[in-house]
Amino acid sequence: MCKTANKTATMAAQQLDQLLAQIALDHLFIETLATRNSDSLDFHDVSVWAVQSALMAAYQAGLAAGQNATSKATDQPTQQQAV
C-alpha cells in the first residue's frame, strides 16, 4: 500500500472512531470508548431505547457516508469521458 493510501485509511479510521465516540456520548452518555481496565468504567447500564437511538444514529451516518461516496464517484468523469 502506498503512503497516500495508508494515510487516507488512517484518517478514515480516525474519523470513524470520532464519530462512534460522539454517538456514544450523545446517545449512551458514555464519555469514552477507550478501554480503562476497570469494570466500573468499562461497563455501562444503558436503556434499550438509548441503544436503539445510538444504532439509528450510526445507521444514518453510514447511509450519509454511502450517499456521499456515490455522489463523488458519479461526479468524477471516467477515463473514457475525459479523453
C-alpha positions as CSV (number, residue, x, y, z in Angstrom):
1,M,0.0,0.0,0.0
2,C,1.4,3.4,-0.9
3,K,1.9,6.1,1.7
4,T,-1.0,8.2,0.4
5,A,-3.5,5.3,0.6
6,N,-2.2,4.4,4.1
7,K,-2.6,8.0,5.3
8,T,-6.1,8.1,3.8
9,A,-7.1,4.8,5.5
10,T,-5.7,6.1,8.8
11,M,-7.6,9.3,8.5
12,A,-10.8,7.4,7.7
13,A,-10.3,5.2,10.8
14,Q,-9.8,8.2,13.0
15,Q,-12.9,9.8,11.6
16,L,-14.9,6.7,12.3
17,D,-13.5,6.5,15.8
18,Q,-14.5,10.1,16.4
19,L,-18.0,9.5,15.0
20,L,-18.6,6.4,17.2
21,A,-17.3,8.3,20.3
22,Q,-19.7,11.1,19.6
23,I,-22.6,8.8,19.1
24,A,-21.7,7.0,22.4
25,L,-21.6,10.3,24.2
26,D,-24.7,11.8,22.6
27,H,-27.0,8.7,22.9
28,L,-25.5,6.5,25.6
29,F,-23.8,9.1,27.8
30,I,-20.6,7.2,27.7
31,E,-17.6,9.6,27.9
32,T,-15.0,7.5,26.1
33,L,-14.8,4.2,24.2
34,A,-11.3,3.7,25.3
35,T,-10.6,0.6,27.5
36,R,-9.7,1.7,31.0
37,N,-9.3,-1.7,32.6
38,S,-11.9,-1.0,35.3
39,D,-15.3,-2.7,35.4
40,S,-16.9,0.5,36.8
41,L,-15.5,2.5,33.9
42,D,-15.7,-0.1,31.1
43,F,-19.2,-1.5,31.6
44,H,-22.4,0.7,31.5
45,D,-26.1,0.2,32.1
46,V,-28.0,1.7,29.3
47,S,-31.6,1.6,28.3
48,V,-32.8,-0.2,25.2
49,W,-34.2,3.0,23.7
50,A,-30.7,4.6,24.1
51,V,-29.2,1.6,22.3
52,Q,-31.8,1.9,19.6
53,S,-31.1,5.6,19.3
54,A,-27.4,5.1,19.0
55,L,-27.8,2.3,16.4
56,M,-30.1,4.6,14.4
57,A,-27.5,7.4,14.5
58,A,-24.8,5.0,13.3
59,Y,-27.1,3.7,10.6
60,Q,-27.9,7.2,9.4
61,A,-24.2,8.2,9.4
62,G,-23.5,5.1,7.3
63,L,-26.2,6.0,4.8
64,A,-24.9,9.5,4.6
65,A,-21.4,8.3,4.0
66,G,-22.5,5.9,1.3
67,Q,-24.5,8.6,-0.5
68,N,-21.5,11.0,-0.3
69,A,-19.2,8.3,-1.8
70,T,-21.7,7.5,-4.5
71,S,-22.2,11.2,-5.5
72,K,-18.4,11.8,-5.5
73,A,-18.0,8.7,-7.8
74,T,-20.7,9.9,-10.2
75,D,-19.3,13.4,-10.2
76,Q,-15.8,12.3,-11.4
77,P,-15.5,11.7,-15.1
78,T,-14.4,8.2,-16.2
79,Q,-11.2,7.9,-18.2
80,Q,-13.2,7.4,-21.4
81,Q,-15.2,10.6,-20.8
82,A,-12.0,12.6,-20.0
83,V,-10.4,11.6,-23.3
